[in-house]
Amino acid sequence: MTLAQTLRTVFAPPHRAGWPFIAGGIIVALIGLVLTRWLFWPGAVFTLFSLYFFRDPERTPPGRADAMVSPADGRVVSVMLAVPPEELGLGPAPRWRIATFLSVLNVHVNRVPATAEVTAIAYRKGAFVNASLDKASDLNERNALAMRLPDGRNFAVVQIAGLIARRILCDAKVGNTVFTGARFGIIRFGSRTDLYLPEGVMPLVVVGQTMVGGETVMANLT
């Protein structure tokens, strides 16, 4: 990322999901100014943290129809063969799964990996273990989306709650056509996003690599 891109990310306007938190922090800070000064600093710090955490920068996906982009900012913590969540009905065959861990410092807005139709959405309650661990994919609270490419192949994106995350938001609906790089949801506080590639498609990223949601190419469809 260039310095200009970094500044645009840091100072991006907040996602709508953050406004209740931002407003709450402002109210506490104002109460501190009027009634009791010790409340001002916690309110101010929480407001600034919320503005940073919920930032929602614009992203420019690559201009290639065959590119699958990262569904989230963060660090790749796992690239392995795995079976997609059973509730999506994508079958028992293992396919490549790329897991991206989002710390509290990352942008938490989720983005569509490739233009496709949403064919299934399944929410499942679960635990809140550290999202950087592989077992988080199976144990943690999650919201899974199955999507069908124009050529009929399927892939899946799974929003997974983390150690301190307690709310997964998804704006996509079954039957929607969604487009590469478009926003489809957000996970509040530390979390994980798994991308299950179409069968036969190979990953282009490695563990430890930093992802930029909506821009970094994770795989080629052709």
Secondary structure, 3 states (H helix, E strand, C coil): CCHHHHHHHHCCCECHHHHHHHHHHHHHHHHHHHCCHHHHHHHHHHHHHHHHHCECCCCCCCCCCCEEECCCCEEEEEEEEECCCHHHCCCCCCEEEEEEEECCCCCCEEECCCCEEEEEEEEECCECCCCCCCCHHHHECEEEEEEECCCCCEEEEEEEECCCCCEEEECCCCCCEECCCCEEEEEECCEEEEEECCCCCCECCCCCCEECCCCCEEEECC
